[in-house]
Amino acid sequence: MSLPRPPRPVKLVMSFLCSREGDFAAAFSEADRQYGPADVVSEPLPFRFTDYYEREMGGDLWRRMVGFEPLISPEQIVSIKLWANGVEARNLNERGGRRVNIDPGFLAGSKFVLVTGKDYSHRLYLGEGIYGEITLKVQQGGFAALPWTYPDYGSQPLLEILDSLRRRYLWQMKQLGEKGKGRKGEEGRTL
């Protein structure tokens, strides 16, 4: 029989998609005040995987990944997504579209989870209109894409950044006295 246990802390990660440095700086500043300090801020990565956001946000989009030093409880991700939606809604462009798209998620030892307001077959309802998906899994010591992983999250630059964030997270957990590995197949978790 499995018994309920409190979850281990996870590392908050946010993706910021935009076309202007000022828009990133404003949204990042709010995130850093609310959830920071940030311990990792990636360089801008060109976003060329889809034109889905162009009509709303314009062209020449790029993405920055940000990891936050304070670890969170996984259930906090719902309120964090609602907070991100509020930041997006307060920062609209002249056409009424978003200036920045903020995708919050979290890293655990064995997975990277993103949250969204959109339901689909591989997503679980978390509450308050928010769904979660395991976007990447850990395989052979690093992150690997799943059939539903967005192409940019499965691309090498992002995988390298997320692997680096995962190493930082495992180090943080070690500092808290948590072990990095458990039973076979449970890399990153101690059971």
N, C-alpha and C positions, 0 to 999 in steps of 0.2 A: 504494500500500500504506500502510495506517495503522500507525504504529509506537507501541508503548506509551510513555506519558509519565507522569511523576508528576502527580497532580491539583493544581490550585491550591487554596490554603486557602479555607475556607468559613466562614460565620458561624453559630455555634450559636445556635439559637432554641428556647425551650421554652414550651409552653402549659401553664398551670396551671388546672385546672377544679375548683372547690370551692364551698362555701357559707359557709365561716367564715374570717374574716381570719386567725385563729390557725393554721388548717390550712395556709393559703397561706404564712404567715410561716415556719412550721417547715420546710416542703418547700423553699421558696425559700432559706432559710438554708443547708440542706444543698447545694443546687445551686450557690449562690454560693461556698461553701467549696471545692467540688470543681472547678468549671469557671470561676469568676469571675475578676475582678469583672464584675458585670452593668453594661452601659452604657445599657440601656433597660429600664424596667419600666412597662408600660402601666397605665392606670387600670383598675379592674374593669369588664368589659363584661357586661351581663346575657346569660345563655345561655337563649334561648327557641326554639331551632330544632328541638328534639326532646325527648321525655320519656324517651329511652333510658336515661339515667343515674339517673332519679328513684328507682327501686326500690332501687338500690344506695347512692346517695349522698344521697338526700333532694331536696327542692325548693329553689327560690330559688338556683340555681347561677349562678355568674359565672366569667368567664375573664379571666386576665391573661396577656399575652405578655411574655416576657423575652428580651432579646438579651444575649449575653455578649461582652465586649470581646476576649478572646483568640480568635484564629481557630484553627480545627481542620482536620485532614485529614479528608476525607469518610468514610474508612473507620472513623474513630473513632465514628461514629454508632451502630454496632451495640453497642459496649460502653456507650455512653451510654444507649441504650434499656434495656439490661439493668440498669444502675444505677438508672434511673427506676423500673423494675418492682420493684426491691428497696425503694426508698423507699416506693412505694405499699403494698407488702405489710407494711411495718413500721408503717404508719399506718392501721389499720383502725378503723371505727366499731363501736359496740356490737352492730350486726347482722352484723358480719363483712364489710361492704362497705368500699370505699375511701373515705377522707376527701378525698383529692385524686387527680385523674387528671393525670398528667404526660405530655405528648406532645412528645418532642424531635424536632427537625428541623434543617435547615440552609438557609441562603440562599446561592446562588451568583449570579453576575451575571444569569443567564438563567432562573432557576427557584427555587422553594421546594419542598423535599422534606420529607415526613413519613415516619416509620417506625412500624411496627406488627408485632405478632405474628400478624396475620391475612393469609392469602394471598387474592388475588383476581386476576382476569384482567389488570388493569392494573398489578400490582405485581411487582417483581423480588426474588428471594431474595438477601439480602446475607450470610447466614451466621448461625449460632447461633440459628435459629428466627425471625429478624427479616427483614422485607420492607420495601422502600422504594417510595414512589410520588412522582412529580412531582405535587404538589397544585396548584400555580399556575405559570403560565409568564409570562414577560415579553413583553408585546405593546404596541407604541406607547409605550414608556417606562415602563410600569407593570405591575403584576401583573394577570393575567386568569385567571378560573376555567376549568377543564376539565370535560368531562361528568361526571367522577366526583368533583369537588371537593365536600367537605362544605359544606352551605349557609352555615354560619357563617364558614368560611374565604373564601367568595366574597362576603361581606357588606361593605358600605362601611367600617364602623369597622375591621375587621381588615385589609382591603386597604390602608387608609391607614397603619396601624401597620407593616405589612410593607413597604410602599413606603418608609416612613421608615427602617426598618432596612436596606433594600437600599441606600438612598443612603449611609447610614453605612458599610456594608460596602464600597461602591465607593470611598468616601473612604479607608478603611483600606487597601484594595488599592493605591490611588494612593500612599499614604505608603510602602508596601512597594516601590514602583517598578513595580507591575503596571498595565497599561493597562485602561481600562474598556470599550473596544469593540474588536471584531475585525472579521472579514469580515461582509458583509451577512447578516443572519439569525442572527448570533452575538452579539447585544448582550450586553455584560457579560463576554465571553470574548475573549481574544486567542489566535489560533491560530498 
